[in-house]
């Protein structure tokens, strides 16, 4: 179990004890950990406003890898049509927050 999966397991316990804003911020931290550990993205570049392609340098293959990592880490199925619309880190966080809330 990687760092991202361990954090998600811990966050799952907190889910019932947090409000929506707190859960959103926890999802951001979880995604940030995933981006650092699995995608080797510099932590300083990862903000909610960061664009996956323009700011983080993702190409289409890396976007697909991100979706796979999210599915494995968060134990969800990401709709490919929705994933095509991910532009910013915030877009991914909002989607994860909705699926895991």
Secondary structure as the mmCIF struct_conf table of DSSP 4:
data_model
#
loop_
_struct_conf.conf_type_id
_struct_conf.id
_struct_conf.beg_label_comp_id
_struct_conf.beg_label_asym_id
_struct_conf.beg_label_seq_id
_struct_conf.end_label_comp_id
_struct_conf.end_label_asym_id
_struct_conf.end_label_seq_id
HELX_RH_AL_P HELX_RH_AL_P1 UNK A 3 UNK A 15
TURN_TY1_P TURN_TY1_P1 UNK A 16 UNK A 17
BEND BEND1 UNK A 18 UNK A 18
HELX_RH_AL_P HELX_RH_AL_P2 UNK A 20 UNK A 39
HELX_RH_3T_P HELX_RH_3T_P1 UNK A 43 UNK A 45
TURN_TY1_P TURN_TY1_P2 UNK A 48 UNK A 49
STRN STRN1 UNK A 51 UNK A 51
TURN_TY1_P TURN_TY1_P3 UNK A 52 UNK A 56
HELX_RH_AL_P HELX_RH_AL_P3 UNK A 60 UNK A 74
TURN_TY1_P TURN_TY1_P4 UNK A 75 UNK A 75
HELX_RH_AL_P HELX_RH_AL_P4 UNK A 80 UNK A 83
TURN_TY1_P TURN_TY1_P5 UNK A 84 UNK A 85
STRN STRN2 UNK A 88 UNK A 88
HELX_RH_AL_P HELX_RH_AL_P5 UNK A 89 UNK A 100
#
